[in-house]
Every structure is written in structure tokens, then in C-alpha cells.
Amino acid sequence: MADEIVILITTSSEAEAQRIGRALVEEHLVACANIISAVTSIFFWEGGTREAAESLMVCKSRSALLDRIMSRVREMHSYTVPEVIALPIVGGLPDYLAWVSDTAKGA
């Protein structure tokens, strides 16, 4: 298993995703942040079922940076409890994974 991870982050808007994604990339916490601007989320919150239009970020980084990423997202995010979920990458193109590892240094 590689040290690289995929992090899923939902945001209230594409603009918020762009702001957070740009900061994470510029701070070298993630190598890449893809933004899917139109997702519909259905979830249970504050005693009821809710539905919201959101944007989804798919970020690539290293597991060693996850705590710093979560902290930075929490600082910048509009939600009280933002979704930040990390998944291990179990395989991939070695050159791509090396790029992720080399780029996401947390500078």
C-alpha cells in the first residue's frame, strides 16, 4: 500500500471549493484538488433528512499530511462539521504516485 491518499471534501459552493483547493495546493498540502461543481447530497442533520447542492473536492496527498489538511480545511470551511474523508490509494501509476509524494511536502 502506498503512503498516498485521496481526500474527499464537500463544500457549500464551487467558489468555496476553489478557495480551499487553491490554498491546499499552494501550501503543498495536496498535489492536486479536482472540483466537481454540481453534486446533490442527501444527509441526516439536526434531526431531519436534508438535501443540498454542494461541490465535491477530490484531493491527492500523503497520509502524513492528513492532520494538517483537516486543520486547514476546518479553518477555511463554512460548515460547522465539514466532510473530510481520507481513503488509502492501494495502487496507481508509479510515476503519478511519485509526483503526488514529491509535490505534497507540506511546505
C-alpha angles and dihedrals in degrees: 000000000000126000089235120103141190116227122201116205126175121205136188093245145002089254091057091048091050092049094049094040093050092050093049092050095044090049089050091237090125130024094214139005117199115196123209101193104195119049128140115221123199113192146150113252135157095356100315148067111267136188125203141171108238142163121240124217120203107196130184121211145123127286091236089067098048097100091051091047092051091048093049093047091050090053093051104033125101094213123091089221109023120196109246112162124170123204125189119243105230095188145345146147104319093222091053094047090048089053091051091049094046094046101043098066098134094237 
